[in-house]
Amino acid sequence: MTKEKTWYLYIVECSDNSLYTGITTDLNRRITEHNSSNKGAKYTRPRRPVTLVYSEIHPNRSGAAKSEHKIKQLSKQKKLSLIQKQ
């Protein structure tokens, strides 16, 4: 039986105070990519540097993707409220 990777849902705050939500299996690598690599999201590249402000752990990609979808539907104010509760 193959052990599934741990997935992370994360929110970063960009230099223009906007928020970006994504999922990954390696949080540190992904934040580094957002800040210094062409592998960073097209949205975050012109808004560097980004700062990690929120993360959740999920046992599989499906759970992380579902959580990402729900969070992306929230208003910025509700996302900020979620971040403050962490």
C-alpha positions in Angstrom: 0.0 0.0 0.0 1.4 3.4 -1.0 1.3 6.2 1.5 -0.3 9.3 0.1 1.6 12.5 0.4 0.5 15.2 2.8 -1.1 18.2 0.9 -1.2 21.8 2.1 -3.7 24.4 1.3 -2.0 27.8 1.7 -2.7 31.6 1.4 0.1 34.1 0.7 -0.1 37.8 1.0 1.5 39.6 -1.9 3.4 42.9 -1.9 0.3 44.7 -3.1 -1.7 43.3 -0.1 -3.7 40.9 -2.4 -4.1 37.3 -1.3 -3.3 34.2 -3.4 -4.6 30.7 -2.5 -3.0 27.4 -3.7 -2.2 23.8 -2.8 1.1 22.0 -2.7 2.9 18.9 -1.2 5.9 21.0 -0.2 5.0 24.3 1.4 8.6 25.7 1.8 9.5 24.9 -1.8 6.3 26.5 -3.1 6.8 29.7 -1.2 10.3 29.9 -2.5 9.0 29.4 -6.0 6.5 32.1 -5.6 9.3 34.5 -4.5 12.2 33.6 -6.8 11.3 31.3 -9.7 9.4 31.2 -12.9 7.6 28.3 -11.4 5.8 30.7 -9.1 2.2 31.4 -10.1 1.7 33.9 -12.9 -0.4 36.0 -10.5 2.2 36.2 -7.8 5.3 36.8 -10.0 4.7 40.6 -10.5 3.6 40.9 -6.8 6.7 39.6 -5.1 7.6 39.2 -2.4 4.9 37.0 -1.0 4.5 36.0 2.7 2.8 32.9 3.9 -0.2 33.9 6.1 -2.3 30.7 6.4 -2.0 27.0 5.8 -4.0 23.8 6.4 -2.8 20.2 6.3 -4.9 17.7 4.2 -4.3 13.9 3.9 -4.8 13.9 0.1 -5.0 16.2 -2.9 -8.8 15.9 -3.1 -9.3 17.4 0.3 -6.9 20.2 -0.3 -8.5 21.0 -3.7 -12.0 21.1 -2.2 -10.8 23.4 0.6 -9.0 25.6 -1.9 -12.2 25.9 -4.0 -14.2 26.9 -0.9 -11.7 29.5 0.2 -11.4 31.0 -3.3 -15.2 31.7 -3.1 -14.8 33.8 0.0 -14.6 37.6 0.0 -11.2 39.1 1.0 -12.7 40.1 4.3 -13.8 36.5 5.1 -10.3 35.3 4.1 -8.7 37.8 6.4 -11.0 36.6 9.2 -10.0 33.0 8.5 -6.3 34.0 8.6 -6.8 35.8 12.0 -8.4 32.8 13.5 -5.4 30.5 12.8 
